[in-house]
Amino acid sequence: MSAQHPSIDDPDLGALIRAESTFDDGTVAVHDWYAGSIPDGDGEIELMIDGTGPESVEARLPRLRAVVAALDSIRRTASDAIVTRFSDIEPEQHELDDGADDLRLEAIEASEDDEIVLHFVDSCGQHFPDGYWPAAHLDTDGRVTAVTIES
């Protein structure tokens, strides 16, 4: 944290700081988003919020807070959408349940256009090839509008 890139302390989302990456040669890249995390069982879910300063990030926080508050139901809706999208036929209930168990929410991204993207990982390695992960895109009403595979 620096005066140039002040952090944001949100009562619901915790500390949010300007994201940086440090390379092997010591070079530091400052990204155009803020990062943080929220607890999730024994782990954490990474938060990524588009914006280069507190004002632009704070504009996205109410929407992000609402998603986090409803995360249990949104997570299940998103995993069901992912399983359905990549099934050849309508999945059976046990397949949706397996997907909900196997797809672990790793990150929530809040973009400038008010889209929320939930990034999942395949915790068992049976659903997606190594190096690829599914993502569910939510509209402003929390509905899944797209499911993508990212690498």
DOROFI-399033 format. One line per field, with one value per residue: residue in one letter; residue number from 0; x negated, y negated, z of N, C-alpha, C in turn. Coordinates in steps of 0.2 Angstrom, whole numbers. Each point is the difference from the previous one (the first is absolute). Layout:
# DOROFI-399033
vexpa a | ...
nuza NUM | ...
n_x X | ...
n_y Y | ...
n_z Z | ...
ca_x X | ...
ca_y Y | ...
ca_z Z | ...
c_x X | ...
c_y Y | ...
c_z Z | ...
END
This chain:
# DOROFI-399033
vexpa m | s | a | q | h | p | s | i | d | d | p | d | l | g | a | l | i | r | a | e | s | t | f | d | d | g | t | v | a | v | h | d | w | y | a | g | s | i | p | d | g | d | g | e | i | e | l | m | i | d | g | t | g | p | e | s | v | e | a | r | l | p | r | l | r | a | v | v | a | a | l | d | s | i | r | r | t | a | s | d | a | i | v | t | r | f | s | d | i | e | p | e | q | h | e | l | d | d | g | a | d | d | l | r | l | e | a | i | e | a | s | e | d | d | e | i | v | l | h | f | v | d | s | c | g | q | h | f | p | d | g | y | w | p | a | a | h | l | d | t | d | g | r | v | t | a | v | t | i | e | s
nuza 0 | 1 | 2 | 3 | 4 | 5 | 6 | 7 | 8 | 9 | 10 | 11 | 12 | 13 | 14 | 15 | 16 | 17 | 18 | 19 | 20 | 21 | 22 | 23 | 24 | 25 | 26 | 27 | 28 | 29 | 30 | 31 | 32 | 33 | 34 | 35 | 36 | 37 | 38 | 39 | 40 | 41 | 42 | 43 | 44 | 45 | 46 | 47 | 48 | 49 | 50 | 51 | 52 | 53 | 54 | 55 | 56 | 57 | 58 | 59 | 60 | 61 | 62 | 63 | 64 | 65 | 66 | 67 | 68 | 69 | 70 | 71 | 72 | 73 | 74 | 75 | 76 | 77 | 78 | 79 | 80 | 81 | 82 | 83 | 84 | 85 | 86 | 87 | 88 | 89 | 90 | 91 | 92 | 93 | 94 | 95 | 96 | 97 | 98 | 99 | 100 | 101 | 102 | 103 | 104 | 105 | 106 | 107 | 108 | 109 | 110 | 111 | 112 | 113 | 114 | 115 | 116 | 117 | 118 | 119 | 120 | 121 | 122 | 123 | 124 | 125 | 126 | 127 | 128 | 129 | 130 | 131 | 132 | 133 | 134 | 135 | 136 | 137 | 138 | 139 | 140 | 141 | 142 | 143 | 144 | 145 | 146 | 147 | 148 | 149 | 150
n_x -4 | 2 | -2 | -4 | 0 | 5 | 0 | 5 | 3 | 3 | 5 | 2 | -5 | -2 | -7 | 0 | -5 | -4 | 2 | -5 | -5 | -4 | -4 | -3 | 0 | 5 | 2 | 4 | 5 | 2 | 5 | 5 | -1 | 4 | -4 | 3 | 2 | 5 | 1 | -2 | 4 | -4 | 3 | -1 | 4 | -4 | -1 | 3 | -2 | 3 | -5 | -2 | 6 | 0 | 1 | -3 | -4 | 1 | 0 | -4 | -2 | 5 | -1 | -7 | 2 | 5 | -5 | -4 | 5 | 1 | -6 | 3 | 5 | -3 | -3 | 5 | 3 | -5 | -1 | 6 | -1 | -5 | 2 | 6 | -4 | -3 | 7 | -1 | 2 | 6 | -5 | -1 | 5 | -2 | 0 | 6 | 1 | -2 | 3 | 5 | -1 | -1 | 4 | -6 | 4 | -4 | 4 | 1 | 2 | -1 | 3 | -3 | 2 | -2 | -4 | 3 | -6 | 3 | -6 | 1 | -2 | -3 | 3 | 4 | -1 | 6 | 1 | -6 | -3 | -6 | 0 | 6 | 4 | 6 | 4 | 4 | 3 | 1 | 6 | 3 | 5 | -6 | 2 | -1 | -4 | -6 | -2 | -6 | -5 | -4 | -6
n_y 6 | -5 | -6 | 2 | 6 | -5 | 3 | 5 | -3 | 5 | -2 | 1 | -3 | -4 | 2 | -6 | 3 | -5 | 4 | 4 | 1 | 4 | -1 | 5 | -5 | 0 | 0 | -6 | 4 | -6 | 4 | 1 | 3 | 1 | 2 | 5 | 2 | 5 | 2 | 6 | 2 | 5 | -3 | -3 | -5 | 0 | -7 | -1 | -6 | 0 | -4 | -6 | -2 | -2 | -5 | 2 | 2 | -5 | -2 | 5 | -3 | -4 | 1 | -1 | -5 | -2 | 1 | -3 | -5 | 1 | 1 | 3 | -4 | -6 | 2 | 3 | -5 | -3 | 4 | -1 | -6 | 0 | 4 | -4 | -5 | 4 | 1 | 6 | 1 | -1 | -4 | 6 | 1 | 7 | -2 | -4 | 5 | 4 | -4 | -1 | 7 | 1 | -5 | -2 | -4 | -2 | -4 | -6 | -1 | -6 | 0 | -4 | 5 | 0 | 3 | 5 | 2 | 6 | 0 | 6 | 5 | 5 | 0 | 4 | -5 | 2 | -7 | -2 | -1 | 2 | -6 | 3 | -5 | 2 | -4 | -3 | -3 | -5 | -1 | -6 | 4 | 2 | -1 | 6 | -4 | 3 | 5 | -1 | 1 | -1 | -3
n_z 0 | -4 | 1 | -5 | 4 | 3 | 6 | -1 | 5 | -3 | 4 | -6 | -4 | 5 | 1 | -4 | -3 | -2 | -5 | 3 | -5 | 4 | -5 | -3 | -5 | 3 | -6 | 1 | -1 | -1 | 3 | -5 | 6 | 4 | 5 | 2 | 6 | -1 | 6 | -1 | 6 | -2 | -5 | -6 | -2 | -6 | 1 | -6 | 1 | -6 | -1 | -2 | 3 | 6 | -3 | -5 | 5 | 4 | -6 | 0 | 6 | -1 | -6 | 1 | 4 | -4 | -4 | 4 | 2 | -6 | 2 | 5 | -1 | -1 | 5 | 3 | -1 | 1 | 5 | 1 | -1 | 4 | 4 | 0 | 0 | 4 | 1 | -2 | 6 | 2 | 4 | 3 | 5 | 0 | -6 | 1 | 4 | -4 | -5 | 4 | 1 | -7 | -1 | 1 | 3 | -4 | -4 | 2 | -6 | 2 | -6 | -4 | -4 | 6 | -5 | 3 | 1 | 1 | 3 | -3 | 4 | -4 | 6 | -4 | -5 | 1 | 1 | 1 | -6 | 2 | 4 | 1 | 1 | 3 | -4 | 5 | -5 | 4 | -1 | -1 | -3 | -1 | -6 | -1 | -3 | 3 | -3 | 3 | -5 | 5 | -3
ca_x 4 | -4 | 4 | 2 | 4 | 2 | 4 | 7 | 2 | 7 | 2 | 3 | -4 | -7 | -5 | -1 | -6 | -1 | -3 | -7 | -4 | -7 | -4 | -6 | -5 | 2 | 4 | 6 | 6 | 6 | 6 | 6 | 5 | -1 | 1 | 2 | 3 | 5 | 0 | 5 | -2 | -7 | -4 | 2 | 2 | -3 | 4 | -3 | 5 | -3 | -1 | -7 | 0 | 6 | 6 | 2 | 1 | 6 | 7 | 1 | 1 | 7 | 2 | -4 | 3 | 6 | -2 | -3 | 5 | 5 | -4 | 1 | 5 | -3 | -6 | 4 | 3 | -6 | -2 | 5 | 0 | -6 | 1 | 5 | -3 | -5 | 3 | 3 | 7 | 2 | -3 | 4 | -2 | -6 | -5 | 0 | -2 | -7 | -3 | 0 | -6 | -7 | -2 | -2 | 0 | -7 | -1 | 5 | -2 | 5 | -3 | 2 | 6 | 5 | 0 | -3 | -3 | -2 | -5 | 0 | -5 | 3 | -4 | -2 | -3 | 4 | 5 | -3 | -7 | -5 | -2 | 6 | 5 | 6 | 2 | 7 | 1 | 6 | 3 | 1 | 5 | -3 | 2 | -5 | 1 | -4 | -5 | -6 | -5 | -6 | -6
ca_y -6 | -6 | -6 | 0 | 5 | 2 | 6 | -2 | 5 | 1 | 4 | 7 | 3 | 0 | -5 | 1 | -3 | 0 | 6 | -1 | 6 | 0 | 4 | 3 | -5 | -5 | -5 | 1 | -3 | -3 | 2 | -5 | 3 | 0 | 7 | 2 | 7 | 1 | 6 | 5 | 6 | 0 | -4 | -6 | -1 | -6 | -5 | -5 | -6 | -5 | -6 | -2 | -4 | 1 | -3 | 5 | 6 | -1 | 0 | 7 | 4 | 2 | 6 | 6 | 2 | 4 | 7 | 4 | 1 | 5 | 4 | 7 | 1 | -2 | 5 | 6 | -2 | 0 | 7 | 4 | -3 | 3 | 8 | 1 | -3 | 5 | 7 | 1 | 1 | -3 | 4 | 3 | -4 | 2 | -3 | -6 | 0 | 2 | -6 | -5 | 2 | 1 | -6 | -5 | -7 | -3 | -7 | -4 | -6 | -5 | -4 | -7 | 0 | 3 | 7 | 4 | 7 | 5 | 5 | 6 | 5 | 7 | 3 | 7 | 1 | 4 | -3 | -5 | 1 | -4 | -6 | -3 | 0 | -3 | -7 | -1 | -7 | -2 | -7 | -4 | 3 | 6 | 6 | 2 | -2 | 4 | 5 | 0 | 4 | -5 | 3
ca_z 0 | 0 | -1 | -7 | -1 | 6 | 1 | 2 | 6 | 0 | 6 | -2 | -5 | 3 | -3 | -7 | -2 | -8 | -1 | -3 | -1 | 0 | -4 | 3 | 0 | 5 | -3 | 3 | -5 | 3 | -5 | 0 | 4 | 8 | 2 | 7 | 0 | 6 | 3 | -2 | 3 | 2 | -5 | -1 | -7 | -2 | -2 | -5 | -1 | -5 | 2 | 2 | 6 | 5 | -2 | -5 | 3 | 5 | -4 | -2 | 6 | 2 | -4 | 3 | 7 | -1 | -3 | 5 | 5 | -3 | -3 | 0 | -6 | -6 | -1 | -3 | -6 | -5 | -1 | -4 | -7 | -3 | -1 | -5 | -6 | -3 | -1 | -7 | 1 | 6 | 5 | 5 | 6 | 3 | -4 | 3 | 7 | -1 | -2 | 6 | 5 | -3 | -3 | 6 | -2 | 1 | 0 | -2 | -3 | -1 | -5 | -1 | -3 | 5 | 0 | 5 | -3 | 5 | -3 | 4 | -1 | 0 | 6 | 0 | -6 | -4 | -4 | -4 | 0 | 4 | -3 | -3 | 5 | -2 | 3 | -1 | 0 | 3 | -2 | 6 | 4 | 3 | -4 | -4 | -7 | -4 | 3 | -4 | 3 | 0 | 1
c_x -4 | 5 | 3 | 6 | 3 | 5 | 7 | 1 | 7 | 3 | 3 | -5 | -7 | -4 | 0 | -5 | -1 | -5 | -7 | -2 | -7 | -3 | -6 | -6 | 1 | 4 | 7 | 5 | 6 | 6 | 5 | 6 | -2 | 2 | 1 | 2 | 5 | -1 | 5 | -2 | -7 | -5 | 2 | 2 | -3 | 5 | -5 | 5 | -4 | 0 | -7 | -1 | 6 | 6 | 3 | 2 | 6 | 6 | 2 | 2 | 7 | 2 | -4 | 2 | 6 | -1 | -3 | 5 | 4 | -5 | 2 | 5 | -3 | -6 | 4 | 3 | -6 | -3 | 5 | 0 | -7 | 1 | 5 | -3 | -5 | 2 | 3 | 8 | 2 | -2 | 5 | -2 | -6 | -6 | -1 | -3 | -8 | -4 | -1 | -5 | -6 | -2 | 0 | -1 | -7 | 0 | 7 | -3 | 6 | -3 | 3 | 8 | 6 | 1 | -4 | -2 | -2 | -5 | 0 | -7 | 4 | -5 | -2 | -3 | 4 | 4 | -3 | -8 | -4 | -1 | 6 | 5 | 6 | 2 | 7 | 0 | 7 | 2 | 1 | 5 | -3 | 2 | -7 | 1 | -4 | -5 | -6 | -5 | -6 | -6 | -6
c_y -6 | -6 | 0 | 5 | 2 | 6 | -2 | 6 | 0 | 4 | 7 | 4 | 0 | -5 | 2 | -5 | 0 | 6 | -1 | 7 | -2 | 5 | 3 | -5 | -6 | -5 | 1 | -3 | -1 | 1 | -6 | 3 | 0 | 8 | 1 | 7 | 0 | 7 | 5 | 7 | 0 | -4 | -7 | -1 | -7 | -5 | -4 | -5 | -5 | -7 | -2 | -4 | 1 | -2 | 5 | 7 | 0 | 0 | 7 | 4 | 1 | 6 | 6 | 2 | 4 | 7 | 4 | 2 | 6 | 6 | 7 | 2 | -1 | 6 | 6 | -2 | 0 | 7 | 4 | -3 | 3 | 7 | 0 | -2 | 5 | 7 | 1 | 1 | -3 | 4 | 2 | -4 | 2 | -3 | -7 | -1 | 2 | -6 | -5 | 2 | -1 | -7 | -5 | -7 | -3 | -7 | -3 | -7 | -5 | -5 | -7 | 0 | 3 | 8 | 3 | 7 | 4 | 5 | 6 | 4 | 6 | 4 | 7 | 2 | 4 | -3 | -5 | 2 | -4 | -6 | -4 | -1 | -4 | -6 | -1 | -8 | -2 | -7 | -3 | 3 | 7 | 6 | 2 | -1 | 3 | 4 | 1 | 5 | -4 | 5 | -4
c_z 0 | 0 | -7 | -1 | 7 | 0 | 2 | 6 | 0 | 5 | -2 | -4 | 3 | -4 | -8 | -2 | -8 | -1 | -4 | -1 | 0 | -4 | 3 | 0 | 5 | -3 | 3 | -6 | 5 | -5 | 1 | 4 | 7 | 1 | 8 | 0 | 6 | 2 | -4 | 2 | 2 | -4 | -1 | -7 | -1 | -3 | -5 | -2 | -5 | 3 | 2 | 6 | 4 | -3 | -5 | 3 | 4 | -4 | -1 | 7 | 2 | -4 | 2 | 7 | -1 | -3 | 6 | 5 | -3 | -3 | 0 | -5 | -6 | -3 | -3 | -7 | -5 | -1 | -4 | -7 | -4 | -2 | -6 | -7 | -3 | 0 | -7 | 1 | 6 | 6 | 6 | 7 | 3 | -4 | 2 | 7 | -1 | -2 | 5 | 5 | -3 | -3 | 6 | -2 | 2 | 0 | -3 | -3 | -2 | -5 | -1 | -3 | 5 | 0 | 6 | -4 | 6 | -4 | 4 | -2 | 1 | 5 | -1 | -7 | -5 | -5 | -6 | -1 | 4 | -3 | -3 | 6 | -3 | 4 | -1 | 0 | 2 | -2 | 7 | 5 | 3 | -5 | -4 | -8 | -5 | 4 | -5 | 3 | -1 | 1 | 2
END
